[in-house]
Amino acid sequence: MARMITVDPITRIEGHLRIDVEVDRGKVQNSWSSGQMWRGIEKILEGRDPRDAWIFTQRICGVCTTVHAIASVRAVENALEINPPLNAQLIRNLLVAAHALHDHIVHFYHLSALDWVDVVSALKGNPKTTARLAESLSPWPGNGVKDLTAVKEKLADFVSKGQLGIFTNGYWGHPAMDLSPDVNLLAVSHYLQALEAQKTANKIVTVLGSKTPNIQNLAVGGVANAINLDNEATLNMARLYQIKNYIDEVRAFVDQVYFVDVAAIAAMYAPWLGHGAGVTNYLSVPDLPLDTAGTKFAMPGGVIMNKDLGSFREITSFNDELFRDNIVEGIAHSWYEGDGELHPWKGETVPAYSEFDHDGKYSWVKSPRFEGQPMQVGPLAQVLAGLAAGDELTTKFALEFLDLAGTVAGVKLTPAVLHSTLGRHGARAIRARVIAHQAMAQWEALVGNIGGGDTEIFTPFEFPRGEIQGYGFHEAPRGTLSHWCVIDDGKIKNYQCVVPSTWNAGPRDGEGQLGPYEASLIGNPIADPERPLEVLRTIHSFDPCLACAIHTHDPDGKERSKVRVL
């Protein structure tokens, strides 16, 4: 008999997300994704100075701050047709690379890993056999018996006092949890070590951006990081080498811990390489520009339809017509006034809330479409674009990931398994390695450019009379982010943000096409409807951008039980 399960709010994310699934015969038959908060930043920006937009837009989210700042300054620069100096591009590249590394590490270990790792089971782990397992996979120095024993003792101390602390409300003992006690012990150890790794990545953002979250160093036209190698108060060699040391530390953790852990978990939960594909149209944009005009990039992007890498169309510049001309947002099932689909430059954000209606309006999120199609965005889209474009680092690390996961599982894996719940985690680990290595390349380019005598950080400009429009994109940790602005006589006339979680979390469109979250849940197993862990696994794999409880309802909409979940 079919039953409806409502998970509201989804926890271990940023923001408020409700997921409804219809379950029959142990599988999800239908699903609805509902954003439960109204953003409204677009209305706040109307009439303001475009040079201030980046300060406001990075307040959209408490996590995705830097990325909105970057997309915003790129949008206004695009409208003005100006290019920032090379130093500014490279400093921005280092900022977004460090932000992404911080985000990816936090996402896997502190937001998603507990969907797969049974913390309580780790108490049964043997530090000696766990250390042997870890040493067979990686040379990471933090995998020793002493380290693992200390973690087990710390965990046992929590439990003996009846205080699991941050691990209190997980689905421990759930029938879908398959890892051995030794693997669980290793994962808990790395969970704690990841707290230090993500902090190190964030130090890079702080050094360059003056603070985090909400960096302070950007400007339309460049950056505010004065460069003077002879001045202790500016960006000098001491600070640059401090950044290099941080990059080295984070890269070691990504290479030897994060990447290996995801590959191992993918192998140990092999069936989940076949669940959660959903929408297999992919959109990504190039990033880490290597020139002032944004025509050469360290990381490629483009469009892939129906998971066919042969259909790849590359997006080649900050002025690419393929991206600019083919995006619309629909509101057929969203709580806004208006009708139809509008290009972002003509977009409207007029709230019109009504009761939740599965057949009508049920979300504050709009439904973006590219050439009329729903698109999945995120690290998987970026990795697939890298493979299609023949990007050297992406290809190298993707093959290493598939080889490592296949070796642990005892089978040969191909890129096809990436179209899945665990494939998204794998792609994020691959992308993190690419970014960690590219961060060092960006550092070397910046040091080389400064060493050649170039200290320029800003391009002057003036706002023209009349109306201009521009857009800026960034391949953020969660996927393709774009900001669209219309400026009239130097003031913002219209501003729209088309963000990764809009692409992925959006509801059905006017044609009935499901959004990526919704489509990815269809066919997923549900072992225990009272504890719908599998819903969390797939939704978390997209890295939605936090709340505290799960409610489950019967088909009549009455609450059956309420459980707190970590």
C-alpha positions as CSV (number, residue, x, y, z in Angstrom):
1,M,0.0,0.0,0.0
2,A,1.4,3.4,-1.0
3,R,2.1,5.8,1.8
4,M,3.4,9.4,1.9
5,I,6.5,10.3,3.9
6,T,7.3,14.0,4.6
7,V,10.8,14.8,5.7
8,D,10.6,18.3,7.0
9,P,13.1,19.8,7.5
10,I,16.0,18.0,5.9
11,T,18.9,18.4,8.4
12,R,22.6,18.8,7.9
13,I,22.1,21.3,5.1
14,E,22.0,25.1,4.9
15,G,18.5,26.5,4.8
16,H,15.0,24.9,5.1
17,L,14.1,22.0,2.7
18,R,11.1,19.8,2.7
19,I,11.0,16.5,0.8
20,D,7.8,14.5,0.2
21,V,8.0,10.9,-1.1
22,E,5.3,8.5,-2.0
23,V,6.6,5.0,-1.1
24,D,5.1,1.7,-2.3
25,R,6.6,-1.8,-2.2
26,G,9.7,-0.5,-0.5
27,K,10.6,2.0,-3.2
28,V,10.0,5.7,-3.9
29,Q,7.4,6.0,-6.6
30,N,7.0,9.8,-6.6
31,S,8.6,12.8,-4.9
32,W,8.3,16.6,-4.4
33,S,11.0,19.0,-3.4
34,S,10.0,22.2,-1.6
35,G,12.1,25.1,-0.6
36,Q,10.6,26.5,2.6
37,M,12.1,29.9,2.8
38,W,12.0,33.0,0.7
39,R,15.3,34.6,-0.3
40,G,14.2,38.0,-1.5
41,I,17.7,39.5,-2.0
42,E,16.7,40.6,-5.5
43,K,14.2,43.0,-4.1
44,I,16.7,44.4,-1.6
45,L,19.1,45.3,-4.4
46,E,16.7,47.3,-6.6
47,G,17.8,50.9,-6.8
48,R,21.2,50.3,-5.2
49,D,24.7,51.0,-6.5
50,P,25.9,48.0,-8.5
51,R,29.3,48.3,-6.9
52,D,27.7,47.3,-3.6
53,A,25.8,44.3,-4.9
54,W,28.5,41.8,-4.0
55,I,28.5,42.9,-0.4
56,F,24.7,42.1,-0.2
57,T,24.6,39.0,-2.3
58,Q,27.2,37.1,-0.2
59,R,24.6,37.4,2.6
60,I,22.2,35.1,0.7
61,C,23.8,32.2,2.5
62,G,25.9,31.6,5.6
63,V,28.0,29.0,3.7
64,C,28.1,30.2,0.1
65,T,29.4,33.7,0.8
66,T,32.5,34.0,-1.3
67,V,30.9,32.4,-4.4
68,H,28.1,35.0,-4.5
69,A,30.5,37.8,-4.1
70,I,32.6,36.5,-7.1
71,A,29.6,36.0,-9.3
72,S,28.3,39.4,-8.5
73,V,31.4,41.4,-9.3
74,R,31.8,39.3,-12.5
75,A,28.2,40.2,-13.5
76,V,28.7,44.0,-13.0
77,E,32.1,43.8,-14.8
78,N,30.4,42.0,-17.7
79,A,27.8,44.8,-18.0
80,L,30.6,47.4,-17.9
81,E,32.7,45.5,-20.4
82,I,35.8,45.8,-18.2
83,N,38.4,43.2,-17.3
84,P,40.2,43.1,-13.9
85,P,44.0,42.8,-13.9
86,L,45.7,39.4,-13.9
87,N,46.7,39.7,-10.3
88,A,43.0,40.2,-9.3
89,Q,42.0,37.2,-11.3
90,L,44.6,35.0,-9.7
91,I,43.8,36.3,-6.2
92,R,40.1,35.6,-6.8
93,N,41.0,32.1,-8.1
94,L,42.9,31.3,-4.9
95,L,39.9,32.6,-2.8
96,V,37.3,30.4,-4.6
97,A,39.6,27.4,-4.7
98,A,40.2,27.6,-0.9
99,H,36.5,28.2,-0.3
100,A,35.6,25.1,-2.4
101,L,38.1,22.9,-0.6
102,H,36.7,24.0,2.8
103,D,33.2,23.4,1.5
104,H,33.8,19.9,0.0
105,I,35.6,18.6,3.1
106,V,32.8,19.9,5.4
107,H,30.1,18.5,3.1
108,F,31.4,14.9,3.1
109,Y,32.6,14.5,6.6
110,H,30.3,16.8,8.6
111,L,27.1,16.8,6.6
112,S,26.9,13.6,4.6
113,A,29.2,10.9,6.0
114,L,26.9,10.1,8.9
115,D,24.3,8.8,6.3
116,W,26.8,6.0,5.7
117,V,28.9,5.7,8.9
118,D,27.5,4.2,12.1
119,V,29.3,6.1,14.9
120,V,28.1,3.8,17.7
121,S,29.4,0.7,15.8
122,A,32.8,2.3,15.9
123,L,33.0,1.4,19.6
124,K,33.5,-2.2,18.4
125,G,36.3,-1.4,16.1
126,N,39.9,-2.7,16.8
127,P,42.5,0.1,16.5
128,K,45.2,-2.4,15.4
129,T,43.2,-4.0,12.5
130,T,41.7,-0.6,11.6
131,A,45.3,0.8,11.3
132,R,46.3,-2.1,9.0
133,L,43.3,-1.5,6.8
134,A,44.0,2.3,6.6
135,E,47.7,1.7,5.9
136,S,46.7,-0.6,3.0
137,L,44.8,2.3,1.4
138,S,46.9,5.5,2.2
139,P,50.1,6.7,3.7
140,W,48.3,9.3,5.8
141,P,50.3,9.7,9.1
142,G,47.1,10.2,11.1
143,N,46.0,6.5,10.7
144,G,48.2,5.0,13.4
145,V,47.1,2.8,16.2
146,K,47.7,5.5,18.8
147,D,45.5,8.0,16.9
148,L,42.7,5.5,16.4
149,T,42.9,4.3,20.1
150,A,42.5,7.9,21.2
151,V,39.4,8.4,19.0
152,K,37.8,5.2,20.3
153,E,38.5,6.2,23.9
154,K,37.0,9.7,23.3
155,L,33.9,8.1,21.8
156,A,33.6,5.6,24.6
157,D,33.9,8.4,27.1
158,F,30.9,10.2,25.4
159,V,28.8,7.1,25.5
160,S,29.7,6.2,29.1
161,K,28.4,9.6,30.2
162,G,25.3,9.2,28.1
163,Q,26.5,12.1,26.0
164,L,27.1,11.4,22.3
165,G,27.4,15.2,21.8
166,I,27.3,16.0,18.1
167,F,26.6,12.4,17.3
168,T,23.5,12.1,19.5
169,N,20.6,11.8,17.0
170,G,21.8,9.7,14.1
171,Y,20.1,6.6,12.7
172,W,22.6,4.2,14.4
173,G,21.8,0.6,13.8
174,H,19.7,1.3,10.8
175,P,19.4,-1.8,8.5
176,A,20.9,0.2,5.6
177,M,24.2,0.8,7.5
178,D,26.6,-1.8,6.1
179,L,30.2,-0.7,7.2
180,S,32.2,-2.9,9.5
181,P,33.1,-1.6,13.0
182,D,36.8,-1.1,11.9
183,V,35.7,1.0,8.9
184,N,33.3,3.0,11.1
185,L,36.2,3.7,13.6
186,L,38.4,4.9,10.8
187,A,35.7,7.2,9.4
188,V,35.0,8.7,12.8
189,S,38.7,9.4,13.2
190,H,38.8,11.2,9.9
191,Y,35.6,13.1,10.7
192,L,37.5,14.7,13.6
193,Q,40.7,15.2,11.6
194,A,38.6,16.9,8.9
195,L,37.7,19.6,11.3
196,E,41.3,20.8,11.3
197,A,41.7,20.4,7.5
198,Q,38.6,22.6,6.7
199,K,39.9,25.2,9.2
200,T,43.2,25.3,7.3
201,A,41.5,25.9,4.0
202,N,39.5,28.7,5.5
203,K,42.7,30.4,6.7
204,I,43.5,31.0,3.1
205,V,40.2,32.7,2.6
206,T,40.8,34.8,5.7
207,V,44.4,35.9,4.7
208,L,43.2,37.0,1.2
209,G,39.7,38.1,2.0
210,S,40.4,39.9,5.4
211,K,37.7,37.7,7.1
212,T,35.4,34.8,6.6
213,P,32.6,34.4,6.1
214,N,31.7,37.5,4.1
215,I,35.1,38.5,2.5
216,Q,36.0,42.1,2.3
217,N,38.6,42.3,-0.4
218,L,36.6,42.3,-3.7
219,A,35.8,45.3,-5.8
220,V,34.1,45.7,-9.2
221,G,37.2,46.0,-11.4
222,G,39.6,44.0,-9.2
223,V,40.5,43.4,-5.6
224,A,41.6,45.5,-2.6
225,N,44.7,43.4,-1.8
226,A,47.6,46.0,-2.2
227,I,50.7,44.3,-3.4
228,N,54.1,45.5,-2.0
229,L,56.8,43.0,-1.3
230,D,58.6,45.5,0.9
231,N,55.6,46.4,3.1
232,E,54.5,44.2,6.1
233,A,50.9,45.5,5.9
234,T,50.3,44.4,2.3
235,L,50.4,41.2,0.3
236,N,54.0,40.2,0.4
237,M,56.2,37.1,0.1
238,A,55.7,36.2,3.8
239,R,51.9,36.1,3.4
240,L,52.2,34.3,0.0
241,Y,54.3,31.6,1.5
242,Q,51.9,31.3,4.4
243,I,49.2,30.6,1.9
244,K,51.4,28.1,0.1
245,N,51.9,26.2,3.4
246,Y,48.1,26.1,3.9
247,I,47.6,24.8,0.4
248,D,50.1,22.0,0.9
249,E,48.4,20.9,4.2
250,V,44.9,20.8,2.7
251,R,46.1,19.1,-0.5
252,A,47.7,16.3,1.6
253,F,44.4,15.7,3.4
254,V,42.4,15.7,0.2
255,D,44.8,13.4,-1.6
256,Q,45.4,10.9,1.2
257,V,42.2,11.0,3.3
258,Y,39.1,12.5,1.7
259,F,39.6,11.0,-1.8
260,V,40.5,7.6,-0.4
261,D,37.6,7.6,2.1
262,V,35.0,8.3,-0.6
263,A,36.4,5.7,-2.9
264,A,36.3,3.1,-0.1
265,I,32.8,3.9,0.9
266,A,31.6,3.8,-2.7
267,A,33.1,0.3,-3.0
268,M,31.5,-0.9,0.3
269,Y,28.1,0.5,-0.7
270,A,28.3,-0.6,-4.3
271,P,24.5,-0.9,-4.8
272,W,24.3,2.9,-4.3
273,L,26.4,3.4,-7.4
274,G,23.1,2.3,-9.1
275,H,20.6,4.5,-7.2
276,G,19.9,8.2,-7.5
277,A,20.8,9.2,-11.0
278,G,17.7,11.2,-11.8
279,V,18.2,14.0,-14.3
280,T,21.2,13.2,-16.5
281,N,21.4,16.4,-18.4
282,Y,24.4,18.3,-17.0
283,L,25.4,22.0,-16.9
284,S,28.7,23.4,-15.7
285,V,30.7,26.5,-16.4
286,P,34.4,27.0,-16.8
287,D,36.3,28.6,-13.9
288,L,39.7,29.7,-12.6
289,P,40.3,32.2,-15.5
290,L,43.9,32.4,-16.6
291,D,43.6,35.7,-18.5
292,T,42.0,39.1,-17.8
293,A,39.2,38.7,-20.3
294,G,37.9,35.3,-19.1
295,T,38.6,33.4,-22.3
296,K,41.1,30.8,-21.0
297,F,40.3,28.7,-17.9
298,A,42.1,26.1,-15.8
299,M,38.8,24.1,-15.4
300,P,36.5,23.6,-18.4
301,G,32.7,23.7,-18.4
302,G,29.8,23.0,-20.8
303,V,26.6,21.2,-21.5
304,I,26.0,17.4,-21.6
305,M,22.6,16.0,-22.5
306,N,21.2,12.6,-21.6
307,K,24.6,11.5,-20.0
308,D,26.2,11.3,-23.4
309,L,29.7,12.7,-23.2
310,G,29.7,12.9,-27.0
311,S,27.0,15.6,-26.8
312,F,29.3,17.9,-24.9
313,R,29.2,21.6,-26.0
314,E,31.9,23.7,-24.3
315,I,31.2,27.0,-22.7
316,T,34.3,29.0,-23.6
317,S,34.2,32.5,-22.1
318,F,32.6,34.9,-19.7
319,N,30.6,36.2,-22.8
320,D,29.5,32.8,-24.0
321,E,26.2,33.0,-26.0
322,L,25.4,29.3,-25.4
323,F,25.1,30.0,-21.7
324,R,23.7,33.6,-21.9
325,D,20.9,32.9,-24.3
326,N,19.4,29.6,-23.2
327,I,18.4,29.9,-19.6
328,V,14.9,30.7,-18.3
329,E,13.2,30.3,-14.9
330,G,9.7,29.0,-14.5
331,I,7.3,29.4,-11.6
332,A,4.4,27.0,-12.5
333,H,4.8,25.3,-9.1
334,S,6.5,28.1,-7.2
335,W,5.0,30.7,-4.8
336,Y,5.5,33.8,-7.0
337,E,3.2,36.0,-9.0
338,G,3.3,35.8,-12.8
339,D,3.2,33.0,-15.3
340,G,5.4,31.3,-17.9
341,E,9.2,31.2,-18.1
342,L,11.4,34.3,-18.1
343,H,15.0,34.9,-18.9
344,P,16.9,36.1,-15.8
345,W,17.3,39.6,-17.2
346,K,13.5,39.8,-17.3
347,G,13.0,37.8,-14.2
348,E,10.5,38.8,-11.5
349,T,10.6,37.9,-7.8
350,V,7.1,38.8,-6.4
351,P,6.1,36.5,-3.6
352,A,2.6,35.0,-3.6
353,Y,2.4,32.3,-0.9
354,S,-0.5,29.8,-0.8
355,E,-1.0,26.4,0.9
356,F,1.3,23.5,0.0
357,D,-0.4,21.7,-2.9
358,H,1.3,18.7,-4.5
359,D,-0.6,19.3,-7.7
360,G,-0.2,23.1,-7.6
361,K,2.2,25.5,-5.9
362,Y,4.6,23.9,-3.4
363,S,8.0,25.6,-3.3
364,W,9.8,29.0,-3.0
365,V,12.3,27.6,-5.4
366,K,11.9,28.4,-9.1
367,S,12.5,25.9,-11.9
368,P,15.5,26.9,-14.1
369,R,15.7,25.3,-17.5
370,F,18.4,25.2,-20.2
371,E,17.0,24.9,-23.7
372,G,13.7,23.7,-22.1
373,Q,15.4,20.9,-20.1
374,P,16.0,20.4,-16.4
375,M,19.8,20.2,-15.7
376,Q,21.8,18.7,-12.9
377,V,24.6,21.0,-11.7
378,G,27.4,20.3,-9.3
379,P,30.7,18.5,-9.1
380,L,29.4,15.6,-11.1
381,A,28.5,17.9,-14.0
382,Q,31.9,19.6,-13.7
383,V,33.8,16.3,-13.7
384,L,31.9,14.9,-16.7
385,A,32.6,18.2,-18.6
386,G,36.3,17.7,-17.7
387,L,36.3,14.2,-19.0
388,A,34.5,15.2,-22.2
389,A,36.9,18.1,-22.7
390,G,39.9,15.9,-22.1
391,D,41.1,17.9,-19.1
392,E,44.3,16.2,-17.8
393,L,43.8,16.5,-14.1
394,T,40.1,15.6,-14.1
395,T,40.8,12.5,-16.3
396,K,43.8,11.4,-14.1
397,F,41.9,11.7,-10.8
398,A,38.7,10.2,-12.1
399,L,40.5,7.1,-13.4
400,E,42.4,6.9,-10.0
401,F,39.1,7.1,-8.2
402,L,37.4,4.4,-10.3
403,D,40.5,2.2,-10.0
404,L,40.7,2.5,-6.2
405,A,37.0,2.0,-5.7
406,G,37.0,-1.0,-8.1
407,T,40.0,-2.6,-6.4
408,V,38.3,-2.4,-3.0
409,A,35.1,-3.7,-4.4
410,G,36.8,-6.4,-6.5
411,V,35.2,-5.2,-9.8
412,K,36.1,-3.0,-12.7
413,L,34.3,0.4,-12.6
414,T,33.6,2.7,-15.5
415,P,32.6,6.4,-15.5
416,A,29.0,5.2,-15.9
417,V,28.7,4.6,-12.2
418,L,29.2,8.3,-11.5
419,H,25.5,8.8,-12.5
420,S,24.4,8.0,-9.0
421,T,24.1,9.0,-5.4
422,L,27.6,7.9,-4.5
423,G,28.8,9.0,-7.9
424,R,28.1,12.6,-6.9
425,H,30.2,12.1,-3.8
426,G,32.9,10.5,-5.9
427,A,32.8,13.4,-8.3
428,R,33.1,15.9,-5.5
429,A,36.2,14.1,-4.2
430,I,37.7,14.1,-7.7
431,R,36.9,17.8,-8.1
432,A,38.5,18.5,-4.7
433,R,41.7,16.9,-5.8
434,V,41.7,18.9,-9.1
435,I,41.1,22.2,-7.2
436,A,43.7,21.4,-4.6
437,H,46.3,20.9,-7.3
438,Q,45.0,23.9,-9.3
439,A,45.3,26.1,-6.2
440,M,49.0,25.5,-6.2
441,A,49.2,26.3,-9.9
442,Q,47.3,29.6,-9.3
443,W,49.7,30.4,-6.4
444,E,52.7,29.8,-8.7
445,A,51.2,32.0,-11.4
446,L,50.5,34.8,-9.0
447,V,54.0,34.7,-7.5
448,G,55.5,34.6,-11.0
449,N,53.4,37.6,-12.2
450,I,54.3,39.7,-9.1
451,G,57.9,38.6,-9.5
452,G,57.9,40.0,-13.0
453,G,57.1,43.4,-11.6
454,D,53.3,43.5,-12.1
455,T,51.5,44.8,-9.0
456,E,48.2,46.1,-10.6
457,I,45.0,45.1,-8.8
458,F,42.3,47.4,-10.2
459,T,40.8,48.6,-13.5
460,P,39.2,52.0,-13.3
461,F,35.7,52.5,-14.9
462,E,32.7,54.8,-15.0
463,F,29.0,53.9,-15.3
464,P,27.5,55.0,-18.6
465,R,24.2,56.8,-18.9
466,G,21.2,54.6,-19.9
467,E,20.6,50.9,-19.5
468,I,23.2,48.1,-19.6
469,Q,23.0,44.5,-18.6
470,G,25.4,41.8,-17.7
471,Y,25.8,38.4,-16.2
472,G,28.5,36.6,-14.2
473,F,29.0,32.9,-13.6
474,H,31.1,30.8,-11.2
475,E,31.4,27.0,-10.8
476,A,30.6,27.1,-7.1
477,P,31.1,24.0,-4.8
478,R,27.4,23.1,-5.4
479,G,27.5,23.8,-9.1
480,T,26.7,26.5,-11.7
481,L,26.0,29.9,-10.1
482,S,25.0,32.9,-12.2
483,H,24.1,36.5,-11.3
484,W,22.2,38.6,-13.8
485,C,21.9,42.4,-13.5
486,V,20.2,45.2,-15.4
487,I,21.7,48.6,-14.6
488,D,20.0,52.0,-15.5
489,D,21.9,55.2,-15.0
490,G,24.3,53.6,-12.6
491,K,21.5,52.0,-10.4
492,I,20.3,48.4,-10.2
493,K,17.0,48.1,-12.1
494,N,16.8,44.3,-11.9
495,Y,18.9,41.6,-10.3
496,Q,18.4,37.8,-10.4
497,C,20.5,35.0,-8.9
498,V,20.2,31.5,-10.5
499,V,21.9,29.4,-8.0
500,P,23.0,25.7,-7.9
501,S,20.3,24.7,-5.5
502,T,17.7,26.4,-7.7
503,W,18.8,24.2,-10.6
504,N,18.8,21.0,-8.4
505,A,16.1,21.6,-5.9
506,G,13.5,23.3,-8.2
507,P,10.0,21.8,-8.5
508,R,8.3,20.5,-11.6
509,D,8.0,22.9,-14.4
510,G,5.0,23.7,-16.5
511,E,5.6,20.7,-18.7
512,G,5.6,18.4,-15.6
513,Q,9.3,17.7,-15.8
514,L,10.7,16.9,-12.4
515,G,13.6,18.8,-10.9
516,P,16.9,16.9,-10.2
517,Y,16.2,16.3,-6.5
518,E,12.8,14.9,-7.3
519,A,13.9,12.7,-10.2
520,S,16.9,11.3,-8.2
521,L,14.6,9.9,-5.5
522,I,12.4,7.8,-7.9
523,G,13.1,4.1,-7.5
524,N,15.3,4.5,-4.3
525,P,14.8,1.8,-1.7
526,I,13.3,2.7,1.7
527,A,14.1,0.0,4.3
528,D,12.3,1.6,7.2
529,P,9.6,4.3,6.5
530,E,9.9,5.5,10.1
531,R,13.6,6.3,9.5
532,P,13.9,7.3,5.8
533,L,17.7,7.3,5.8
534,E,17.8,6.6,2.1
535,V,16.1,9.9,1.3
536,L,18.7,11.8,3.2
537,R,21.5,9.9,1.4
538,T,20.4,11.0,-2.0
539,I,19.4,14.5,-1.2
540,H,22.7,15.1,0.8
541,S,24.7,13.9,-2.2
542,F,23.7,17.2,-3.9
543,D,25.0,19.2,-0.9
544,P,21.9,21.3,-0.3
545,C,22.6,24.5,1.4
546,L,20.4,23.2,8.2
547,A,17.6,22.4,10.3
548,C,16.9,20.0,13.2
549,A,14.1,17.4,13.0
550,I,12.3,14.9,10.8
551,H,8.6,14.4,10.7
552,T,6.9,11.4,9.1
553,H,3.2,11.5,8.1
554,D,0.7,8.8,7.1
555,P,-1.1,9.1,3.7
556,D,-3.8,11.2,5.4
557,G,-1.3,13.8,6.4
558,K,-1.4,13.0,10.1
559,E,1.8,13.0,12.0
560,R,2.7,9.4,13.0
561,S,6.0,10.1,14.7
562,K,8.6,12.7,15.2
563,V,12.3,11.9,15.5
564,R,15.3,14.1,16.1
565,V,18.0,13.4,13.6
566,L,21.6,14.5,13.4
